[in-house]
Amino acid sequence: MQRVYHIHDQCCGHASNTLDKIIAVAIKEGYRELFFTEHCPLGKNKYLWRPTQEMLTDLHNRIEKANIKYKGKLKIHFGYEAEYSKWNIKFFHNLTKDPLCDYLIFGNHYVGDMWKPNAKLVMEDVTKPEELDEYYENTVLALKSGIFSLYAHPDIFLQNYRKWDDKAKWLTKQIIELSIKYKVPLGFNANGLHQIRNDFNYPSRLFWKEVAKSKAKVLIEADAHHIPTLSKSWLEKAKREAIKYGLKKNLVDKIDIKYLH
């Protein structure tokens, strides 16, 4: 294991990681590449757990200095984890022009217009089948856009929905088919293993057993907000869990990054 995908810094507002601590772990564990995917800034979004553009610029500058310091030992890449929304497609396409952002991964955290009070967090508020329709609609638009390199925690919609009904099964099937069609690997989220294990908390056994029946590619993503989830032992734990769900043939340890510049 030489590379780690999906890493956050404390500037996101809900992580304890710092760049210095992340680098120390990376060198100790023998990683060669780190792929930061900090949450994109959402401006006046009502949820405050997002970095400002100033914070991202500072983090990017510190990463650039670290790349000079550790040249030949460690390469740190920088991109964003971003949503996608029919309410403001232009905003997300503008991220592709952000000089700081080399690549994007898709993290579908909202339904509704995320700049207005009716926005709902998928993992906390979504309970109705019609809300899964909107989750699906945003997924189609996002993967079809061609700007995303990875679909992070695609099973997050089950977190609060907590029903394995016809709608949930339908959405799972659609996500799998879209992943294959648009060649966007699905992220098996190691950070989710901190949660109490059941059929609905991601990574969801129900969702991934369906993926295992397909040819969709699956990447173990750290989604590291805290130092312990950066360790090889934690990522190996996630890999064992994925294999237990039947995903051994689906797993890849490297993905094609769609560089934006």
N, C-alpha and C positions, 0 to 999 in steps of 0.2 A: 504494500500500500504506500504509494508515493505522493498521492495528491488528495486534497480534501476540498470538497465543494460545499458551498452555502455556509458562509461564516459572517457573523455580526459582531460589531464593536459596541461598546457601551453608549456610543453616541445615539444609538437607535432609541434609547430611553427605557428599554426593558431587558438589557443584557448587562452582565458584569465583566465581560471580556475587555481587555485592553490590548492594543497592538503589541506591546512589549511582552506581555504574558503569552499571547498567541504565538509569537515568534519563538519564545523560549521552549514552548511545548513542541512546536514544529521541528526544531533542531534536535531536541531530545528524542523524539519519535522517529526521526529520519525522513520526514516528509520533504519532497523536493518542490512541490507547488501548492499554493493556497489560493483558493478562489473566493474572494470576498464578494458578497452579494448583499450590500446594505439596503435597507428599505429606502425606496425612493421618497423624496419629500413630497408631501401632499398639500402644502400650503394651508388653507383654512379648513381642512378636514377636521371634524369634531373630535376625532381620536388623536390624542397628543403623543402617542408613542411612535413618533417619526423624527428623524434628524432634520435639521435645517440645512439649506444649501451651504451655509458657512461651515457647519460641522463636517459635511461631506468633503468640502474643499480641504479642510484641515487634515482629515483622515487620509485623503488621497495624497497630499503632500508628504505626510509622514511615511506612507507606504512607498512612495517614490524614493525617499531617502534610505529606507530600509533595503530596497532593492539594490541600491548602490553599495550599501554596507555589506550585504550578504551575497553579493554577486558570485555565482558559481556554486553556492550552497543551497540557496532558497530563492524561488521566484514567487512574488505575490501579485496576483491579478486583481483588478477592481471593476466591479459592475454593480448593478442594482437588482433587487427583488422588487418586482412591480406588479400591480394589478392590471386590469384592462376593463374598460367599461364603455358601453354604447352611449353613455351620457357625455363622455368627453374623450373620444378616440384621439383627437388631436393632441391632448396633453401627453398621452403615452407615446405617441409617435415622436413628439418633441424630445422625449428622453433619448431617442436614438441619435440626436444631434448634440447631446450634452458631452462636452469634451472630456469630462471626467469618466464617463461611463463607456466601458469597452464592450459590454455584453449585458443581456437581461435574462433573468429567469422569471417565470410566471408564478406568482403566489396569489391565488384568488381568495382574498380575505373578506370581500364585501358583496352584498346584493343591495340594489338600490343605488341612487346617486350618492356617491361617497362624500360629496361636498355639501350635502343637505341633511337636515335632521332625520329624514326617513331612512338613512343608511343603516344597514344591519350587518353586524359582524357574523360571518358564516358560522364560526365555531362557538358563538355564544347566544345568538338570537334566532337563527333560522330553524323553523319547526314545520313549515307548511309546504306541501308538494309544489305549489305554484312558485314558491321561492327557489326551489331547485331548478325550475324552468329558466329562471333568470341566471342562475349560476351556470347552467349549461350554455345559455346564449352568450355570455361573456367568454366562456371557454372556447366556443367555436370561433368567435371573433379574434381572440388572442392567438390561438394556434395557427389559424389561417393567415394571420398578419405576417408570419415568418420572422418575427423579431426576437423570439424567445428560444433559448438554448436548452431549457429544462422546465418541466412542470413540477413545481415544488408541492409537497404534501397534497396530491390530488384527491385524497380521501377525506380531506378536512370537513367536507360537507356533512359527514355522518356524525361529527362530534356532538352536535346539539340536536340534530334531526332524530337520531336514535331509533330509527325504524328501518328494517330491511324489507321494505314493501316493494311493490311493483315500480314505483317511481325511483326509489334508490337503486334498484337493480337496473332499470333503464338507463339512469344517469351513469352508472358504473360502466355499462356496455358502451355508451357513447364516448366516454372519456378514453377508454381503451382504443376504440376505433379511430378517434381523432389523433391520438398519440402515434399510432402506426401510420396513418395517412399523411400527417405533416412532419413525421420523423422528429418528434419531440419526446425524449425519454421521460419516464415518470420517476419522481423522487420518492424513495422509501425513506421516511424521515426518522433518523436516529434520535433526534431531540424528543420526539413523541414518546419514546420509551420511558421517559420520566413519569408519564401519567399512569394511573391505575389501569392495568390491562383489562380490557373487555372488548366486545365485538365492535364498538363504535368509536372509541378513542383511537386517533391515528398513531401509528400505522394499524389500520383496521384489518383484522383477519378476513372478514367477509369480502372486503374490497379486493385485497391482494390475492385471495384464492381465485377470484375471477380473472385477474390479470395473468395468473399462472397458466390459465388455459389458452392464452394468446401468445403472439409473437412480439408483444410490446417490449421495448427495452426498459430496464429498471436500473437506476443508479442509487446506491446508498449515499444519501446526502446527510451531512452532519447537522445542518441548521443550528450551528453552534452559537449559543448565546452565553454559555458559561464554559469555563475551562475543561471540566471533566468530560464533556461531550466531544472534545477534540482528540482524546486519547485513542490509540489504536484498539485498546481493549473494548472501549465503548462502541466503536464502529464495527468491530468484529462481532460484538453482541448483536448489533442490528443486522449484520449479515446472516448470522445464525437464525435469527427470527425470520428473516426473509426466506431463507432456505426451508425453514419449517413450514412456511405457507406455500411451498412448491415452486419458488421463484428461481431456483438454481440456474435453469437454462436461460432465464431472462436477464440475469445480472450482467452489467458491464462495469468496468472500473474506470472508464474514461469516456467522455462524451465530446462530440464535435461542438466547439464553442462558435456561435455565430457572431463573429466580431462585427461591430457596428461601424468602425472607422477604418 
